[in-house]
Amino acid sequence: MFKLNNKGLTIVELIVVIAVLGLLFSFVIPKIDKNPYYLLSTSKVLRNDIRSIKYLTMTEGTYIRILFEKYSYKILEGPKQKSLVKMNKGYKIIQNFKENTIVFNYNGTPLTGGGTILILDESTKKYCEITVVPATGRILMKNKIYKGYSGK
């Protein structure tokens, strides 16, 4: 007759095996660079804020604008500040709007003219680009990260 061997692994042996596998996987799995994700998400937040003030101006007729600073931007309604959005550490806003401001007309065209906004990662010199078309007020952003910013 066959004798069944009911002998299994002890809890200590099981913990040691799991620890060794965990150690091996920590060397095998590469480090994931999250900077591109943060750069794209920060740019999308700004793009959505620009679209929001455009639509609010068109639908409600309120005077809402975005005032850019080097590392943040403010959303202003008249003289009152609605919100302040700070960039992640190491990110910088570069833009070419008149008086560092975006304001839209009731028909959706920018009163300050069109322009381009770059969200720059200062450490890697990678950036995302948002464009406001002067004639139509259309807000464009490609889901793309550009490399090699060479400006100031």
N, C-alpha and C positions, 0 to 999 in steps of 0.2 A: 504494500500500500504506500501511497504517497503521503508524506508528512508535510503539512502546510507550514510555511515559515511566516509567521505574522509579525516579524520584526520590521519596524519602519524607522524613519528618521526621527531623531530626538529634536526637540525644539532648538537646542544649541546648534546642532548641525545645520538646521534649516536657516537660522539667523546668520551663520557664517557664510553659507552659500549665497544668500541674498546680499549680504554686505560685499562679497567679492564681485558679484555681478554688477552691483551698483557702482563700485569703484571702476570696473572695466568700462561701463557705459559712460561714465563721466569723462574718460579720456577719448572715447570714440565720438561722442556727439559734439559737433562744432559749436562755437560760440555764435549766437545769433545777434547780429547788429540791428538794434532797434531804431537807430537814428533816421533811416529813410522813412520808417512808419511815422515817427513823430514829426518829421518835416512835412510830409504829405498831410497829416491830420491837422497840423497847425495852419497850413495853407488853406485847407478846406474850411476851417472855422472862419478865417478871415473872408474867404470868398462868400460864404453863407451870410456873414454879417453885412457885407456890401450889398448882396442881393436883398436882404431884409430891409435895409434902409431905403433902397430903391423902391421896393414894393409898398412900404409904408408911406413914402412920400406920394406915390402915385394913387394909392387908395384912400388915405386919410388926409392928405394934404399937409402933413406936419413937416416942420423944418428939422430934419434929422441929418446929421453929418458924421463923418469919421475924421478924426484928427490924428495924424500919424506922428509918432515920436520914434526915436531910434530903436528902442527895445520894447515898445508897447504901442497901443492905440486906444483912443477914447471914442466912445459913441456918445454924441451930444445931441440933446433935444433942446433947441434954443440955447440958452446959457447954462442949462442944467446937464450935468453928466449922468447918463444912464448907466454906463458901465465902463470899466477899465480892463483891458485884456493885455496881460503881460506875456511876452514871448518866453519860451523855455530857455533855460540857461544856454548861452552860446549861439542863440538865434538873433538875427538882426533884420530890421525892416529897411529896405531901400526902395524908394519910390520917387516919382517925378511929377507929382501933382502940384498945381499952384497952391501956395500957402499951406502945403502938407495936408490938404483937406479934400475929401470927396463929398460933394453935395449933388443931389439929383433934382431935376425939374419935375413938375407934375406929370409930364409926358414920358419920363424915364430917361431923358438925356442928361448927361452930367453937366452941371453948371460950371464946374471947374475945368472942363475939358477932359479928354481921355488921358490915359496914362498907364504905366506899368508898375507893378509892385513885385519886388523880389523878397522872398523869405530866405535868408542866407544862413546856412550853418557855417559859422566862422571857423570852426576847427577843420572841417573837411572841404570847404569851399564849394559845397553842393548847394543848389538852390531850387526853389519852385517859383513859377512865374504866374502872376494873375494880371490879366489885361482888361481894362475898361475901354471899350470902343467909343470914341468921341461922338460920332454921329447918331448912334443908336442907343448907347448906354449898355450894350450887351457886355456881360461879364464872362470872360473866358479863362479857363484853367485846364491845362492838360494834366492827366494823372501821370506826370513824368517828372523825374528829378534830373536836373541838368548838372553837369560837372564842370569844374574849372572856372569859377567866377574870378575875373581878373580886374575888377574895378577897385574902387577905394575901399 
